[in-house]
Amino acid sequence: MRASLFITCYNDTLFPETGRAVVRLLERLGVELDFLPAQTCCGQMHANTGFRAEAFSQAKRFVELYRDEECVVIPSSSCVAMIRDQYSGLFEELGNEELRTHFAALLPRVFELSEFLTDKLGVEDVGAYFPHRVTYHASCHGLRGLHVGDRPFRLLGKVRGLELVSLANLECCCGFGGTFSVKNAEVSTAMLDAKLTDVLATDAEYCTALDNSCLMHLGGALHRQKKSLQTIHLAGILASTAEHPHRATA
């Protein structure tokens, strides 16, 4: 099977190790990966702050780039939710019926990483080894937008050596929300404090999620509080093996 990796601008800029982990993981599973260097941003930040024309240009670019790809894999539930929830409306709003048609044909081939593994490849045991105590944070877009359900738990449950610890108040937001954390800093911080209380109560070594945006928000607070608990994208755990284990950051 061939698939094209849309790494997202956020990962490309701040968390390149996530993209490398996705490549290691999927190539280990026999997927032939393409990477289109012309890719940029899904347009979510622009759409959510009212810059509709700029968001449209990013959506148009995405469809034109990937319209002929067999599958598109995206390690971010936030970006996949943007594509599924807002692209068709953008194309309709700006009157481009041709793009709407091409997008409708492409959409069933766009997958968040855990969806791609469980639904498209039909695997849950990816041969991973991660001998650590881990808790999982359900980001809002994955939980409410994509309804990924138990897919991440099924994947984590098959990781050798991993002890999965339940997180209380799983349905609660971490408070990041992109520009929400800037525009509503006090509310965002209060939500973050509540989430951190639950995360730290697990005594986990790592907190994982489908979105590095949430993990950056959590990880920044953990760093400021000088906590030993680290954050890691789900791809980093699934890419880790006994032969090539994940290396903790200093």
Rosetta blueprint (number, residue, H / E / L):
1 M L
2 R E
3 A E
4 S E
5 L E
6 F L
7 I L
8 T L
9 C H
10 Y H
11 N H
12 D H
13 T H
14 L H
15 F L
16 P H
17 E H
18 T H
19 G H
20 R H
21 A H
22 V H
23 V H
24 R H
25 L H
26 L H
27 E H
28 R H
29 L L
30 G L
31 V L
32 E E
33 L E
34 D E
35 F L
36 L L
37 P L
38 A L
39 Q L
40 T L
41 C L
42 C L
43 G L
44 Q H
45 M H
46 H H
47 A H
48 N H
49 T L
50 G L
51 F L
52 R H
53 A H
54 E H
55 A H
56 F H
57 S H
58 Q H
59 A H
60 K H
61 R H
62 F H
63 V H
64 E H
65 L H
66 Y H
67 R L
68 D L
69 E L
70 E L
71 C L
72 V E
73 V E
74 I E
75 P L
76 S L
77 S H
78 S H
79 C H
80 V H
81 A H
82 M H
83 I H
84 R H
85 D H
86 Q H
87 Y H
88 S H
89 G H
90 L H
91 F H
92 E H
93 E H
94 L L
95 G L
96 N L
97 E H
98 E H
99 L H
100 R H
101 T H
102 H H
103 F H
104 A H
105 A H
106 L H
107 L H
108 P H
109 R H
110 V E
111 F E
112 E E
113 L H
114 S H
115 E H
116 F H
117 L H
118 T H
119 D H
120 K H
121 L L
122 G L
123 V L
124 E L
125 D L
126 V L
127 G L
128 A L
129 Y E
130 F L
131 P L
132 H L
133 R E
134 V E
135 T E
136 Y E
137 H L
138 A L
139 S L
140 C H
141 H H
142 G H
143 L H
144 R H
145 G H
146 L H
147 H L
148 V L
149 G L
150 D L
151 R H
152 P H
153 F H
154 R H
155 L H
156 L H
157 G H
158 K L
159 V L
160 R E
161 G L
162 L L
163 E E
164 L E
165 V E
166 S L
167 L L
168 A L
169 N L
170 L L
171 E L
172 C L
173 C L
174 C L
175 G L
176 F L
177 G L
178 G L
179 T L
180 F H
181 S H
182 V H
183 K H
184 N L
185 A H
186 E H
187 V H
188 S H
189 T H
190 A H
191 M H
192 L H
193 D H
194 A H
195 K H
196 L H
197 T H
198 D H
199 V H
200 L H
201 A H
202 T L
203 D L
204 A L
205 E L
206 Y E
207 C E
208 T E
209 A E
210 L L
211 D L
212 N H
213 S H
214 C H
215 L H
216 M H
217 H H
218 L H
219 G H
220 G H
221 A H
222 L H
223 H H
224 R H
225 Q L
226 K L
227 K L
228 S L
229 L L
230 Q E
231 T E
232 I E
233 H E
234 L H
235 A H
236 G H
237 I H
238 L H
239 A H
240 S L
241 T L
242 A L
243 E L
244 H L
245 P L
246 H L
247 R L
248 A L
249 T L
250 A L
